[in-house]
Amino acid sequence: MPKFNREDLAWAAGFFDGEGSTELCKRNSKNGYIQKTLRMEIGQVADNKEVLYRFKSCVREIGKIYDPYQPKNKNNRPTMKWSISSFKDCQTVIAMLWPWLSSTKRIQAKQAITECVEHFRKPRVLSIQPYLSTEKVSKIREIYSKGDVTHKELGLKYNVSGATIRRVINKIGRSYAI
């Protein structure tokens, strides 16, 4: 494996300092969890795509460069971005750039990584509140206890997945770690 080129990494860190971001993305999943993902991105107008390819080369080809897309505002030029959303890849790139990152970017990276780690350390409580009321949960358990119906059939009846039905039967009504 070739050695890291310190000059290239210093350039990449400076470029990321000015154009990039490290963030923790949050979204609600269908099954009631809040999903959190660590992500690093650099956006550029499509005319400057060479700098994105140079950056990717400097960080050992980690990440993906997305094809140009037209922003919502038609007056803006087409944009491209380099992005990674794997925790491992984000940590790797941050470690490569760390000696040359500004204090602002270091703080941003530390906060995002810390929050992501804390999210995965703490027990998560399953909530399927948006899908089923307490009455429906009781009814599902009652029907299932009779043994005449499968998870899939109950899921179709209540418009949820069979996996959600399994969680209702086995775990809802109490807090538990997954």
Secondary structure by P-SEA (a helix, b strand, c coil): cccccaaaaaaaaaaaacccbbbbbbbbcccccbbbbbbcccccccccaaaaaaaaaaacccbbbbcccccccccccbbbbcccccaaaaaaaaaaacccccaaaaaaaaaaaaaaaaaaacbbbbbccccccaaaaaaaaaaaaaccccaaaaaaaacccaaaaaaaaccccccccc
